[in-house]
Amino acid sequence: MIFKMIISVAAFIILGPFIGGMMTGICNKASARIQGRNGADIFQPISDTVALLQKGRNENSGVQGYYVKVSLFFNILAGSLFFAGSDMLITISCLGLGIVFMVIAAYTSGTYYAGIGAERLIGEMVAAAPMMFMVAIGFYVYCGSFDVRDVAFNSPVAFLPLIGIFAGFITVPCSKLRKSSFEYRMPHSMYQRDMDSISDAFNKRDAAICEIASWYEKTVLFAFVFLFFANGKIWMIPVGIVACLIVCGIQGILENISPGLSRRRALKISWVTALIIGVVNLVLVYIIM
């Protein structure tokens, strides 16, 4: 058991950014197809970030670089806890800490655009938080445990009993699964600038680390999607992978139909969705069980 846990954590640390980067590329591709374009290769985000790392090898990092690395650490810690089968509440809390340190990094950079990105990220975090914790509560009510290990291997498939919570999870925290982390961490992309312009707020290396941190976060979030289809059987693995790919397509659609959703409206929609869909789903599961 311990050996499998170590292998799972090591696999996440090594493969997590590649999976997150590929998922970002798939979301980009889906969004481009909806707009009638072919779009870039699904591995383009990875190659862009590698190029950004190489360009910033000799740059000196300010104090914001420290906070970016701490954010990366908490995202890696969150995924490590998840794939070790630990408590998903702790995993969600670590993801929250990763966002908090990214916000601090943006504020300490002292630039106007980074400040806007920090405020937007705070709004998105507050909007998504209720549904994130509702997912954990849903798994507890249905499976009787907050531990990822028990949900993944010792419980039946939770997708149909928790379909309301699943729907809320993939629609409400759209901002956390959006196609590019640069869009909310450094909002320069709103002005159609290239990746080099991110150095206005962070230097190139820190911007690349920021993107890698978001890939770890994205991998964990898609792991939650996969968890809805896990029951310890090998044949459910491809089903969960296909579900994650479908969610990528849904995110591409949501990116195009609600690109400019205001912070206040997003907050209202997310909290109402969590209260109505989430609570009703939990009550029905509790009554049936």
C-alpha positions in Angstrom: 0.0 0.0 0.0 2.8 2.5 0.9 4.7 1.5 -2.2 1.6 2.2 -4.4 1.1 5.5 -2.6 4.7 6.6 -3.3 4.4 5.6 -7.0 1.2 7.5 -7.3 2.6 10.7 -5.7 5.8 10.5 -7.8 3.8 10.0 -11.0 1.7 13.1 -10.2 4.8 15.2 -9.5 6.4 14.1 -12.7 3.4 13.9 -15.1 1.1 16.5 -13.4 2.3 19.5 -15.4 2.3 17.6 -18.7 -1.3 16.4 -18.1 -2.4 19.9 -17.1 -0.6 21.5 -20.1 -2.2 19.0 -22.4 -5.6 19.6 -21.0 -5.1 23.4 -21.5 -4.2 22.7 -25.1 -7.3 20.6 -25.6 -9.5 23.4 -24.1 -7.8 25.8 -26.4 -8.4 23.5 -29.4 -12.1 23.1 -28.5 -12.6 26.8 -28.1 -10.9 27.5 -31.5 -13.1 24.9 -33.2 -16.2 26.6 -31.8 -14.9 29.9 -33.3 -14.3 28.2 -36.7 -10.6 28.1 -36.4 -8.2 25.1 -36.4 -6.3 26.3 -33.3 -2.8 25.6 -32.1 -1.5 22.1 -31.3 -2.6 20.7 -28.0 1.0 20.7 -26.8 1.6 24.4 -27.7 1.1 25.6 -24.1 3.9 23.3 -22.9 6.3 24.4 -25.6 5.5 28.1 -25.0 6.1 27.7 -21.2 9.4 25.8 -21.8 10.5 28.7 -24.1 9.5 31.2 -21.4 11.6 29.3 -18.9 14.6 29.3 -21.2 14.3 33.1 -21.8 14.2 33.8 -18.1 17.1 31.7 -17.0 19.3 34.6 -16.1 16.6 37.0 -14.8 16.6 38.0 -11.2 13.4 37.4 -9.3 11.8 39.9 -6.9 9.9 39.1 -3.7 6.9 38.0 -5.8 9.1 35.1 -7.1 9.1 33.7 -3.6 5.3 33.7 -3.4 4.9 32.2 -6.8 7.1 29.3 -5.7 5.2 28.9 -2.5 2.0 28.7 -4.6 3.6 26.0 -6.7 4.5 24.1 -3.6 0.9 24.1 -2.3 -0.5 23.0 -5.6 2.0 20.1 -5.7 1.2 19.3 -2.1 -2.6 19.3 -2.9 -2.1 16.9 -5.7 0.3 14.7 -3.7 -2.3 14.4 -0.9 -5.0 13.6 -3.4 -3.1 10.9 -5.2 -1.9 9.5 -1.8 -5.6 8.9 -1.0 -5.7 11.5 1.8 -8.6 13.7 2.9 -10.0 15.7 0.0 -10.9 18.6 2.3 -7.2 19.1 3.0 -6.6 18.9 -0.7 -9.1 21.6 -1.4 -7.6 23.8 1.4 -4.1 23.4 -0.1 -5.5 24.5 -3.5 -6.9 27.5 -1.8 -3.6 28.4 -0.2 -1.9 28.1 -3.6 -4.4 30.7 -4.9 -3.8 33.0 -1.9 -0.1 33.0 -2.4 -0.6 33.7 -6.1 -2.8 36.7 -5.2 -0.1 38.0 -2.8 2.5 37.6 -5.5 0.4 39.6 -7.9 -0.1 42.4 -5.4 3.6 42.5 -4.4 4.6 43.0 -8.1 3.2 46.5 -7.8 1.8 46.6 -11.3 -1.7 47.8 -12.3 -2.6 44.8 -14.5 -1.4 42.3 -11.9 -3.6 44.0 -9.3 -6.6 43.6 -11.6 -5.7 39.9 -12.1 -5.4 39.4 -8.3 -8.9 40.9 -7.7 -10.4 38.8 -10.4 -8.8 35.7 -9.0 -10.1 36.4 -5.5 -13.6 36.8 -7.0 -13.3 33.5 -8.9 -12.0 31.7 -5.8 -14.9 32.9 -3.6 -17.4 32.0 -6.4 -16.0 28.5 -6.8 -15.4 27.6 -3.1 -18.9 26.6 -2.2 -19.2 24.0 -5.0 -15.7 22.7 -4.3 -16.6 21.9 -0.7 -20.0 20.7 -1.8 -18.2 18.0 -3.9 -16.3 16.8 -0.9 -19.5 16.7 1.2 -21.4 14.9 -1.5 -18.7 12.1 -1.6 -18.9 11.9 2.2 -22.7 11.5 2.2 -22.7 8.9 -0.6 -19.4 7.0 0.2 -19.2 7.7 4.0 -15.6 9.1 3.9 -13.7 12.2 2.9 -10.6 10.0 2.0 -9.9 9.8 -1.7 -8.7 6.2 -1.2 -12.1 5.1 0.1 -14.0 6.9 -2.6 -11.8 5.6 -5.4 -11.5 2.0 -4.4 -14.2 1.1 -1.8 -17.3 2.8 -3.1 -19.6 2.4 -6.2 -19.5 4.8 -9.0 -20.8 8.2 -7.7 -21.7 9.8 -11.0 -25.4 9.1 -11.2 -26.2 9.5 -7.5 -24.2 12.8 -7.4 -25.0 14.0 -11.0 -26.4 17.3 -9.7 -23.2 18.0 -7.8 -21.2 16.9 -10.8 -23.1 19.3 -13.1 -22.5 22.1 -10.6 -18.8 21.3 -10.3 -18.1 21.5 -14.0 -20.1 24.6 -14.6 -19.7 26.8 -11.5 -15.9 26.7 -11.1 -15.4 27.3 -14.9 -12.9 30.0 -13.9 -10.7 27.4 -12.3 -10.7 25.1 -15.3 -10.5 27.9 -17.9 -8.3 27.4 -20.9 -5.3 29.6 -19.8 -4.2 30.5 -16.3 -2.7 33.7 -17.8 -6.2 35.0 -18.4 -6.9 35.4 -14.7 -3.5 35.5 -13.1 -2.1 38.1 -15.4 -4.9 39.7 -17.4 -2.7 41.0 -20.2 -4.3 38.5 -22.6 -7.4 40.6 -22.4 -5.5 43.1 -24.6 -4.3 40.3 -26.9 -0.6 40.7 -26.0 1.9 38.0 -26.3 3.5 36.0 -23.5 6.5 38.3 -23.2 4.2 41.1 -21.9 3.6 39.1 -18.7 7.1 40.2 -17.7 5.5 43.6 -17.0 4.2 42.0 -13.8 6.4 38.9 -13.3 9.7 38.1 -15.0 9.6 35.4 -17.6 10.8 32.6 -15.3 8.2 33.4 -12.6 5.5 33.7 -15.2 6.4 30.2 -16.5 6.4 28.9 -12.9 3.0 30.5 -12.4 1.7 28.6 -15.5 3.2 25.3 -14.3 1.6 25.8 -10.9 -1.8 26.2 -12.6 -1.2 23.0 -14.5 -0.8 21.1 -11.3 -4.0 22.7 -10.0 -5.8 21.8 -13.2 -4.6 18.2 -13.0 -6.0 18.0 -9.4 -9.4 19.4 -10.5 -9.7 17.0 -13.4 -8.7 14.2 -10.9 -11.9 15.2 -9.0 -13.8 14.8 -12.2 -12.3 11.4 -12.7 -13.2 10.5 -9.1 -16.9 10.6 -10.0 -16.4 7.6 -12.2 -13.9 5.6 -10.1 -14.8 2.4 -8.3 -11.6 0.5 -8.2 -12.3 -1.4 -11.5 -9.8 -1.1 -14.3 -12.6 -0.8 -17.0 -13.8 2.4 -15.4 -10.4 4.2 -16.0 -11.1 4.9 -19.7 -14.6 6.0 -18.8 -13.2 8.6 -16.4 -10.6 9.7 -18.9 -13.2 10.2 -21.6 -15.3 12.2 -19.1 -12.4 14.5 -18.4 -12.0 15.1 -22.2 -15.7 15.9 -22.5 -15.4 18.4 -19.6 -12.5 20.0 -21.6 -14.9 20.5 -24.5 -17.6 21.9 -22.2 -15.1 24.4 -20.8 -14.4 25.5 -24.4 -18.1 26.1 -25.0 -18.4 28.0 -21.7 -15.4 30.2 -22.5 -17.2 31.4 -25.7 -20.7 31.9 -24.4 -19.8 33.7 -21.2 -16.4 35.3 -21.7 -17.2 38.6 -19.9 -19.3 37.4 -16.9 -19.2 40.0 -14.2 -17.7 39.1 -10.8 -21.0 39.9 -9.0 -23.1 37.9 -11.4 -20.7 35.0 -11.3 -20.8 35.0 -7.5 -24.6 35.0 -7.4 -24.9 32.2 -10.0 -22.3 30.0 -8.2 -23.7 30.4 -4.7 -27.3 29.9 -5.9 -26.2 26.8 -7.9 -24.4 25.4 -4.9 -27.3 26.0 -2.6 -30.1 24.7 -4.9 -28.5 21.9 -7.0 -25.9 20.8 -4.4 -28.3 20.8 -1.4 -31.1 19.1 -3.3 -28.8 16.4 -4.5 -27.4 15.8 -1.0 -30.9 15.6 0.5 -32.1 13.1 -2.2 -29.0 10.9 -1.7 -29.4 11.0 2.1 -33.1 10.1 1.9 -32.5 7.2 -0.6 -29.6 5.8 1.4 
